[in-house]
Amino acid sequence: MFKISFPPSVQFFSIETLYKQTIHLDHLFER
C-alpha cells in the first residue's frame, strides 16, 4: 500500500485511471 497526499477524490481518480489504462493495455496485448 502507498500513501498519497491528495484529496480522496483525486486519489480515487488516479487509481481508477491507472486501472482503466491497465485494462486497455491488457486488451492490446491479447490481440
KARA-V58455 format. One record per residue. N is the residue number from 0. SS is DSSP state (@ for helix, = for strand, . for the rest). BURIAL is I if it has 16 or more other C-alpha atoms within 10 Angstrom, else O. Layout:
N:SS:BURIAL ; N:SS:BURIAL
This chain:
0:.:O ; 1:.:O ; 2:.:O ; 3:.:O ; 4:.:O ; 5:.:O ; 6:.:O ; 7:@:O ; 8:@:O ; 9:@:O ; 10:@:O ; 11:@:O ; 12:@:O ; 13:@:O ; 14:@:O ; 15:@:O ; 16:@:O ; 17:@:O ; 18:@:O ; 19:@:O ; 20:@:O ; 21:@:O ; 22:@:O ; 23:@:O ; 24:@:O ; 25:@:O ; 26:@:O ; 27:@:O ; 28:@:O ; 29:@:O ; 30:.:O
